[in-house]
Protein backbone atom coordinates (compact mmCIF):
# COMPACT_ATOMS: atom_id res chain seq x y z
CA UNK A 1 0.00 0.00 0.00
CA UNK A 2 2.89 2.38 0.82
CA UNK A 3 4.64 1.60 -2.43
CA UNK A 4 1.41 2.22 -4.29
CA UNK A 5 1.10 5.70 -2.69
CA UNK A 6 4.68 6.59 -3.72
CA UNK A 7 3.90 5.52 -7.26
CA UNK A 8 0.75 7.68 -7.30
CA UNK A 9 2.75 10.68 -6.02
CA UNK A 10 5.37 10.30 -8.74
CA UNK A 11 2.68 10.13 -11.40
CA UNK A 12 1.41 13.58 -10.43
CA UNK A 13 4.63 15.46 -11.39
CA UNK A 14 8.43 15.58 -11.45
CA UNK A 15 10.49 14.85 -8.42
CA UNK A 16 13.09 17.41 -7.33
CA UNK A 17 15.94 15.39 -8.87
CA UNK A 18 14.11 15.04 -12.17
CA UNK A 19 13.30 18.75 -12.23
CA UNK A 20 16.91 19.78 -11.56
CA UNK A 21 18.18 17.34 -14.17
CA UNK A 22 15.74 18.72 -16.75
CA UNK A 23 16.78 22.30 -15.99
CA UNK A 24 20.48 21.47 -16.34
CA UNK A 25 19.94 19.65 -19.65
CA UNK A 26 17.73 22.46 -21.01
CA UNK A 27 20.28 25.10 -19.98
CA UNK A 28 23.10 23.17 -21.62
CA UNK A 29 21.18 22.72 -24.88
CA UNK A 30 20.08 26.37 -24.89
CA UNK A 31 23.68 27.51 -24.38
CA UNK A 32 24.91 25.27 -27.19
CA UNK A 33 22.24 26.58 -29.57
CA UNK A 34 23.02 30.20 -28.62
CA UNK A 35 26.75 29.73 -29.17
CA UNK A 36 26.13 28.09 -32.56
CA UNK A 37 23.80 30.88 -33.66
CA UNK A 38 26.18 33.58 -32.42
CA UNK A 39 29.12 32.04 -34.27
CA UNK A 40 27.05 31.65 -37.42
CA UNK A 41 25.92 35.26 -37.21
CA UNK A 42 29.52 36.47 -36.77
CA UNK A 43 30.68 34.43 -39.76
CA UNK A 44 27.80 35.71 -41.90
CA UNK A 45 28.43 39.32 -40.84
CA UNK A 46 32.16 38.99 -41.54
CA UNK A 47 31.49 37.47 -44.97
CA UNK A 48 28.99 40.18 -45.98
CA UNK A 49 31.28 42.97 -44.75
CA UNK A 50 34.22 41.53 -46.67
CA UNK A 51 32.11 41.23 -49.83
CA UNK A 52 30.84 44.78 -49.48
CA UNK A 53 34.35 46.11 -48.76
CA UNK A 54 36.01 44.58 -51.81
CA UNK A 55 33.15 45.68 -54.05
CA UNK A 56 33.53 49.20 -52.71
CA UNK A 57 37.30 49.07 -53.24
CA UNK A 58 36.81 47.96 -56.86
CA UNK A 59 34.35 50.78 -57.49
CA UNK A 60 36.63 53.40 -55.93
CA UNK A 61 39.63 52.23 -57.96
CA UNK A 62 37.59 52.21 -61.18
CA UNK A 63 36.38 55.73 -60.44
CA UNK A 64 39.95 56.83 -59.65
CA UNK A 65 41.20 55.36 -62.94
CA UNK A 66 38.55 57.21 -64.94
CA UNK A 67 39.47 60.54 -63.31
CA UNK A 68 43.19 59.88 -63.66
CA UNK A 69 42.73 59.49 -67.43
CA UNK A 70 40.43 62.50 -67.78
CA UNK A 71 41.00 64.68 -70.85
CA UNK A 72 40.06 68.27 -71.59
CA UNK A 73 37.24 69.14 -73.95
CA UNK A 74 36.66 72.24 -76.04
CA UNK A 75 33.63 73.40 -74.09
CA UNK A 76 33.16 71.63 -70.76
CA UNK A 77 35.71 69.15 -69.40
CA UNK A 78 34.04 68.44 -66.07
CA UNK A 79 30.41 69.07 -65.22
CA UNK A 80 28.97 67.97 -61.92
CA UNK A 81 26.66 68.56 -59.03
CA UNK A 82 26.17 67.08 -55.59
CA UNK A 83 25.02 63.68 -56.88
CA UNK A 84 26.23 63.48 -60.46
CA UNK A 85 29.53 63.94 -62.26
CA UNK A 86 30.22 64.01 -66.00
CA UNK A 87 33.61 64.23 -67.71
CA UNK A 88 35.63 63.04 -70.69
CA UNK A 89 38.21 60.32 -70.24
CA UNK A 90 40.17 57.58 -71.97
CA UNK A 91 38.71 54.11 -71.44
CA UNK A 92 40.08 50.68 -72.39
CA UNK A 93 38.55 49.54 -75.67
CA UNK A 94 37.11 46.14 -74.83
CA UNK A 95 35.71 45.83 -78.35
CA UNK A 96 39.15 45.34 -79.85
CA UNK A 97 41.46 42.44 -79.14
CA UNK A 98 44.49 43.49 -77.15
CA UNK A 99 47.85 41.84 -76.95
CA UNK A 100 49.54 41.24 -73.62
CA UNK A 101 51.04 44.49 -72.36
CA UNK A 102 49.17 46.56 -74.94
CA UNK A 103 46.76 49.24 -73.77
CA UNK A 104 44.25 50.55 -76.29
CA UNK A 105 42.26 53.46 -74.90
CA UNK A 106 39.65 55.50 -76.69
CA UNK A 107 37.91 58.78 -75.78
CA UNK A 108 34.57 58.53 -74.05
CA UNK A 109 32.19 60.62 -71.99
CA UNK A 110 31.22 59.08 -68.67
CA UNK A 111 28.64 60.16 -66.15
CA UNK A 112 28.29 58.88 -62.59
CA UNK A 113 24.93 59.56 -60.96
CA UNK A 114 23.08 58.42 -57.84
CA UNK A 115 19.78 56.57 -58.31
CA UNK A 116 17.91 56.86 -55.02
CA UNK A 117 15.19 54.44 -56.13
CA UNK A 118 17.74 51.69 -56.78
CA UNK A 119 20.14 52.70 -53.98
CA UNK A 120 22.91 52.52 -56.55
CA UNK A 121 25.47 54.62 -58.39
CA UNK A 122 24.94 54.33 -62.12
CA UNK A 123 27.62 54.79 -64.77
CA UNK A 124 26.71 55.90 -68.28
CA UNK A 125 29.37 55.63 -71.00
CA UNK A 126 29.24 57.17 -74.46
CA UNK A 127 32.18 56.36 -76.77
CA UNK A 128 33.64 58.90 -79.15
CA UNK A 129 31.84 57.54 -82.24
CA UNK A 130 28.49 58.34 -80.63
CA UNK A 131 29.77 61.73 -79.49
CA UNK A 132 30.81 62.66 -83.03
CA UNK A 133 27.71 61.15 -84.60
CA UNK A 134 24.97 61.24 -81.94
CA UNK A 135 22.03 58.94 -82.54
CA UNK A 136 20.22 59.30 -79.22
CA UNK A 137 20.31 57.41 -75.94
CA UNK A 138 20.72 54.05 -77.66
CA UNK A 139 24.36 54.97 -78.18
CA UNK A 140 25.12 54.97 -74.46
CA UNK A 141 25.97 52.07 -72.16
CA UNK A 142 24.39 52.25 -68.69
CA UNK A 143 25.54 49.95 -65.92
CA UNK A 144 25.40 49.72 -62.14
CA UNK A 145 28.74 50.89 -60.76
CA UNK A 146 28.00 50.36 -57.04
CA UNK A 147 25.06 48.80 -55.20
CA UNK A 148 23.71 49.19 -51.65
CA UNK A 149 24.43 52.92 -51.57
CA UNK A 150 22.52 55.01 -49.07
CA UNK A 151 23.84 58.36 -50.28
CA UNK A 152 26.69 59.94 -52.21
CA UNK A 153 27.99 63.51 -52.40
CA UNK A 154 30.48 65.00 -54.84
CA UNK A 155 32.51 68.12 -54.07
CA UNK A 156 35.04 69.96 -56.24
CA UNK A 157 38.21 71.64 -55.02
CA UNK A 158 39.71 74.87 -56.29
CA UNK A 159 42.45 77.02 -54.80
CA UNK A 160 41.21 80.55 -54.17
CA UNK A 161 44.43 82.53 -54.75
CA UNK A 162 46.53 79.84 -53.12
CA UNK A 163 44.61 79.82 -49.84
CA UNK A 164 42.92 76.65 -48.64
CA UNK A 165 39.61 77.35 -46.93
CA UNK A 166 36.35 75.54 -46.37
CA UNK A 167 34.95 77.50 -49.30
CA UNK A 168 37.51 75.85 -51.57
CA UNK A 169 35.21 72.83 -51.85
CA UNK A 170 32.27 73.56 -54.14
CA UNK A 171 29.07 71.56 -54.62
CA UNK A 172 28.90 72.34 -58.36
CA UNK A 173 31.38 72.48 -61.22
CA UNK A 174 30.87 73.56 -64.82
CA UNK A 175 34.05 74.74 -66.51
CA UNK A 176 36.36 73.99 -69.40
CA UNK A 177 39.22 73.35 -66.96
CA UNK A 178 39.56 70.66 -64.31
CA UNK A 179 39.05 71.13 -60.58
CA UNK A 180 42.21 70.29 -58.69
CA UNK A 181 40.47 67.42 -56.92
CA UNK A 182 37.12 65.70 -56.54
CA UNK A 183 35.81 64.50 -53.19
CA UNK A 184 33.31 61.66 -53.02
CA UNK A 185 31.51 61.11 -49.71
CA UNK A 186 30.09 57.60 -49.95
CA UNK A 187 27.53 56.22 -47.51
CA UNK A 188 26.90 52.49 -47.80
CA UNK A 189 23.44 51.16 -46.93
CA UNK A 190 24.07 49.38 -43.63
CA UNK A 191 22.83 49.23 -40.06
CA UNK A 192 25.76 51.36 -38.93
CA UNK A 193 25.45 53.78 -41.86
CA UNK A 194 29.18 54.52 -42.16
CA UNK A 195 30.33 57.38 -44.39
CA UNK A 196 33.70 57.36 -46.13
CA UNK A 197 35.31 60.29 -47.90
CA UNK A 198 37.59 59.66 -50.89
CA UNK A 199 39.62 62.39 -52.59
CA UNK A 200 40.76 61.99 -56.19
CA UNK A 201 43.34 64.13 -57.96
CA UNK A 202 42.84 65.04 -61.60
CA UNK A 203 45.60 65.52 -64.18
CA UNK A 204 47.56 68.71 -63.56
CA UNK A 205 47.52 69.55 -67.25
CA UNK A 206 44.11 71.02 -67.90
CA UNK A 207 43.39 72.09 -64.34
CA UNK A 208 42.22 75.63 -63.60
CA UNK A 209 45.28 76.20 -61.40
CA UNK A 210 47.59 75.24 -64.29
CA UNK A 211 45.81 77.56 -66.69
CA UNK A 212 46.35 80.49 -64.30
CA UNK A 213 50.11 79.87 -64.40
CA UNK A 214 50.09 80.02 -68.18
N, C-alpha and C positions, 0 to 999 in steps of 0.2 A: 504493500500500500504506500509506503514511504517513497519507494523508487518510482512508483507511478506518479506521485505528486511532483517529484523532481522533473520527471519527463514532461508533465503538463506545464510546468513553469518555464522550461526551456523552449517549449513550442510557442509561447507567447511573445518572445523577443530574443535579442542577442544578450549573451552574457557579457560581463565587463571585459573579459579576455578577448572575446570575439570582436567586440566593438573597437577595442584598442588596436587589435590586429588589422581590422578593416581600415581604420583611420591611417595607420602607418603605410599600408599598401597603397591606399588612394593618394596619400601625400607623395609617395615615391613616384607613382605613375604620373601624377600631375606635374611634378618637378621635371621628370624626364621629357614629357611632352613640351613643357615650356622652354626647356633648354634647346630642344630640337627646333622648335618654331623660331626662337630667337636667333639661333645660328643660321637657319635658312633665310631669315629676313636680312641678316647682316650680309650674307653672301649675295642675295638678290640686290640689295642696295649698292653693294660694292660694284657688282657687275654692271648695273644700270649707270652708275656714276662714271665708271671707266668708259663705257660706250659713249655716253654723252660728252665726256671730256675729249676723247680722240676725234669725235665728229666735229666738235667746236674747234679743235686745233687745226683740222684739215680745212675748215671753212676760213678761219683766220689767215692761214698761210696762202690759200687761194686768193683771198681778197688782197693780201699784201703783194702777191705776185702781179696781180692786175694793176695795182697802183704803181708798183715799181717800174712797170713797162709802159706807163702812161705816156702819151704823145700829145703835142700841142695841135690845135686845130685853128683854122683861119678865123673862125668867129668865137666859139665858146669851147674851151678845152675841158673845163670842169663846171658842172652845173648841179647843184644839190641843195637840199633842204634838211629838215630835222630827221626825216625818215626815208629819204631817197637820195641817191647819188648817181650821177651820170657822167661818163668821161670816155675818152678815146684811148685805146691801148693796143698793144700787140699781143695777140693770142696764138698759141700753138695751132697749126692747121691740121686737125685730125683727119681731114678729108684726103690728104695726100700721104702717101707712104713715105716714111722717114727712115733713113739709115741710122745705125747706131752712132751716137755722138753728133748727129745732125739736128739742128733746131730750125724748123721752118715756122716763122711767125708772120701773121698777116694782120693788117689793121682791122679794127672792129670797134663798134660803140657798145659799151656795156652799161647797164643800169641796174643798180641794187635798190630794192624797195621793200618796205615792210608791209605784209598782208596780215592785218589784224584778225580777219575772219579765219585764216588758216594757221595763225600763230607761226608764221614762217617768213623768212627773208627770201624773196624771189630774185632771180638773176635773168635779165633779158639781154640777149646778145644779137647784134646785127652786124654781119660781116661787110667788108668794104664794097663788095659787088652790089649789095642791096642799098648801101648808102649812096653809091654813084647812080644806080638805077632803081630808085624806090618803086616797089610794087605793092605797098601796103603792109599790114601787120603779118601777113603770111611769110614775109621774109625774115622774121625774127625767130629766135629760139628762146623759149621761156622754160626755166627749170627751177626747182626748189634748191636754193643754196644752203639753207640751214632751217631745221625744223625745231619745234618745241621752244619757240622764242616768245617770251612775254612782252618784250619791248626792245626797241633799238633807237639810239639817238646818234646822229652825225653832227660833228662840229668841225669848223675849218679855221686853221691858224694863220695869222698874218702879223708880221712885225710892224707895229706902229712906230716908225722912226727909230727902230732899234730898241724900243723899250717893251719888255714883256709884262703885260698886265692881264687882268681877268677879261678885259674887253678884247684881247687879242683873239680869243676864240669866238667865232661867229656861227650863228645857226643857219645861215644861208650863204651860198656862193654862186656867182654867175659872172664869170670873167674869162677873158681869152688867155690869161696866165694862170699858173697853178697856185693853190695855197701852199704854204711851206709844209703843212702837215694836215692830216685828217684824223680826227679822234672818233672812235666808234665805241659807244657805251652800250654793251650788250647785256641784256637781262634774260636769262634762260628760265623757261617755265618750270618751276620746281617749288617744293614746299617751302624751302628756305629763301627762294627768290633772291639769288645772289647776282649782283651786278659786277661786270668786269669792264674796265676801260682799256682799249687798245689804241695806240698811237702809231700812225703809219706815215713815213716820210715819202714825199714825192720827188721825182728827179729834179735836181737843182736847175738844170737847163730848162727854161720855160716857166720857172716860178716868178711870181711878182717881184720878189726880192732881187732876183737876178736881173730882171729887166730894169730895175731902178739903177743898178750899177752901170748898166750900159748907157 
